[in-house]
Amino acid sequence: MLKAELRKKYTQKRKALSVDEAFLLSEKIFNNFLSYFQPQEGDKVHIFIPIQKFKEIDTQIFIHYFLAEKIRVFIPKIVEDRLINIEIFENTEYETNSWGISEPVSNEDSGEKAFHYVITPLLYCDKKGNRVGYGKGFYDSLFQEVSPETKKIGVNYFDPDECVDDVWENDIPLDYLVTPVEVLSFLSGLE
């Protein structure tokens, strides 16, 4: 299927979830992430704050856990059409942007690129790790900049049942996909 078709299909499937279903599925995704990756104190995690009106995975569950366990947390923020990485803390101040995303008030880029994990938003991911996002390319750019050891992890409510037919040259596949049911690796023995 083409990305545009997958984007439409999985946006509709996500909209069909109740708020309670989305939260319960998010908890399952969080538990699968924790049991598979087991992040440690001092690890650096880049993670998005969910767009609630789009019923994105509730990553606040992850963020609260990470901060409590002294795992360093970095949030993406778009400043002048560029994605920057802001480290957050318990006392970080937030504001709501034009997309309806809560984001740090600060525009100070941490400059960090050596993340242990980048937890990535998406609408769909196929069995080869090809991601369908919102089509802006911010995460493909981020993936080019991060350390080669960084684990690029997608989180999704849905299993990868269909192939993405229009993968482009600049598309960078994920290393893993975490769903409510399982964790899939796309590294084919390179772990």
Summary of the structure (lengths in Angstrom):
residues: 191
radius of gyration: 15.6
end to end distance: 29.0
largest distance: 43.8
contacts: 544
relative contact order: 0.19
helix: 27%
strand: 23%
